Amino acid sequence: MSQLAILTPSEKPIAMTAAGEGARLNPDGALTSVRSVVLAVKPARWREAAASLTTRLSSDAIIVSVMAGVSTASMAQAFDGRPIARVMPTTAVSTARGVATCFAGIDHAREAVSRMFRPIATLVWVDDEALINVATALSGSGAAYAYAFVRDLAAAGERRGLSSEQALLLARMTVSGALSRLDASAEVQPLIDEVASPGGTTESGLRVLEPSLSQLLDATVAAALERAGELAD
């Protein structure tokens, strides 16, 4: 833990915990011993962060961005040509069950990303940086889509007589249980077919859900992808 330096403008519980275990919190002076920097700031403030860091880092420090939209070309310019990698993780990395889409143009930047993120995420590498924005729209934002589905599925049950507690518990456990089955399956459709008996209740529901869901999710990902492009500079 003594090899970890954390720079944060505000007190955060996780940073304070790490500091209590030996990490350096907001150290002064040069950071020439830092080999890899995870840049996790709001895209609108990344240049400010880069300006405060560039002169303090060694010339070969690797910058690993977890920001949406900001290109490696822009960051390489701001960080005086230092190696840049981009990672788009899901929030489930906090429980070591996440997935992270990764891009790096050089091998040692790729190796740095693997060392940091492989213990907490399944890594999906892309060779085209533009696909990071697609992954952001699908995966980086996707947890919120899943939570919204659970919320609205519960609301449908509540409108039909279940209590709010019953409806949310049923929706939450149904979705989490279904996803646990998906973890062990390479395909999705057989799992759908397993539940949707011909002529049954599930098949009736899917006739309504599937056409609308397909179009809605396509439009959702498109909107998030458009916004990722707007954040690029």
N, C-alpha and C positions, 0 to 999 in steps of 0.2 A: 504493500500500500504506500510505502514511502516514495515509490517511483511515480506516483500519481499526483499531478498538480491540477487543481480546479480553479478556474476563474469564473466568478459569478458576481453580478452587480447587486444581488439581494440574497438574503439568507434563505436557504432551501434545506428542508430536513435531510434529504439524501446527501447533500454536500456536507452538512454538519456531522452526519454519521460517519462519512468517509474521513473527515478531518479528525474525528475522535479515534479513528483506527490508524492514523498516521499519515493520511494524505495531506499535501500542502494546499492550503486554502488561500487564494489570492496572494501568491508570493510576489514580493517586489523584485525589481531588477531583471537581469537577463534570465532567459529560459533555454539556454543553450544545451542543457542536458535533456530537454524534452525531445523525444524522437518522433512522436505522432501527436497530432492535435485533432480532437474531435470538435468541429465547429457546429454548435447547436444553438443558433440564435434565430430570431425572426428575420426572414429574408430582407425586410426593409432596413435592418440594422447591421447587416453583415459587413459592409464597407467600414463602418465605424469600428467594429471588432477587429477587422483585418489591419486597420491603421494602427491600432494599439498593440498588436501582436508582432507585426512583421519585423520590426527592428530588434525585438527581444529573442527571436528564434534563430537557431542555427540555419545555415543556408540549405541544408538537406532535410530539414524537418518535413514530415509528410502531413498534409492537411486533408482530413477526412470530413467532408461536409455531409450533414444530415438535413440540409435545407431543401425545400421544394423550389424548383425553377432555376436556381442560380447555376450557370454553366461553369465547367472546369476552365474554360478559356478566360472568363471574367475573373475567376478566383486566382488563376495562375498569374495573371497580370498584376492583381492587387498584392499577391504574396511573392512578388519578385521572382517568378519562375519556379517556385517550389513545387514538388510533386503533389498532385491533387487527385483525390478519389471521392466518389459520391456514393452514399448509402441511403436508402429509404427504408427504414425499419417500421414494423408495426408496433403498437404500444405493448403487445404481449411479450416483447423482449424483457420487460420488467419482471416477468415470471419465467424467463428462459424458455418460452414457448412461441416466440415470434418468428417471423420470416422477414428477411431483408433483401431488397434488390440492390445490387452492387455494380459499380462501373469504375474501372481504373485503367489508365492508359499504359502504365508501366508495371513490371512485375513486382518490384519491392513495395509499391503502394498497394497492390493487390494482396501481397503477403501481410502487410500491416492490417488491412481490413479483416482478413481471415483470422488473424490472431485475436483481434478485439471482439469480433461479432460472432464467430463460429460457436463459442460456448453458450450463447444466449439466443441464437436464431438459426433457422435454416437459410442458407445463402443461395440466392438466385442471381447468377452473373449474366450481365448483358454486354454485348460487344458494341452496341450503338448507344451512345449517351442519350439520344432522344427518347429511348425506351424507359429511361428513369422517370420521365414525366408521365408516361403511360402507367408505370408501376405506382407512381404517387397517386394518380387518379383512381386506380383500382384497389391497390393494397394499402398504401399509406393512409388513405381516407376511408378504406373499406370497413374498418372496425365500427365507425360511426354508422355506416349503412346497416350493418348487422344489428347494432343496438337499436336503431330506429325500427327495424323489422320486428324485433322482440316487443318493443314498446307498443307498436300498432297492432300486432297480433293479440297482445293482452287486452288492448282497448276494445277490440272486436268482441272478445269473450265477455268483457265487463258490460258492454252495451246489451248483451243478451242474458244478463242475470247473475253472472259470477261476481263475487266481490273483487275489489281491486287487488287484494293480496292473493286470492286464489288464481285470478287470471294471470297475474305477473309470474307467479310461481310455476304455473302450468306452461306458459310460453317460454320462460327462461330455461326450465329443465328439459322441455321438449327439444329446444334448439341445441342446448349444450349436449344432450344425449345423442341427437342426430349427428352432431359434429364429431363426437367420439367414435361413432361408427365409420364416419368418413375418413378418419385418421388411418384406418386399416384397409381402406379400399382405394384402388387405383382409378376407379371410374365412379361417376356420379349416377348415371341413369339407372343402373341395376338397383341402386338403393331406393330410388324413386319408385321403380316398378315393384319392389318388394312391399311397399306400403300401399300403393295405389291398385287395389284389386279391381278388375274389370266390373263396371257397373256399381261400384261402391261410393262411399261418401268422399273419399280422397280424390277419386277421379273427377267427381263433380266439382270439387273445389279447384282442382288444377285446371279445369277447362276455363275457369274465370281468371285464375292467377297467372298462368304461364304466358299468354300473349301480352298482357299488360306489363308483367314483370320484366320480360325480355326487352320491351321497348323502353320502359322506364329506367332500367339499369344502364342500357346503352346511352340514353340521354344524360343520366347522372354522371357516368364516367366521362362523357364528352364535355360536360360543363366543368368538371374538376380539371380535366386536361387543358381546357382553354385557359382556366385561371392559372395553372402552372406555367403556361406560356407567357401570360401577362407578367408574372413575377420575374421572369428571366430578364437579364440586362447584359 
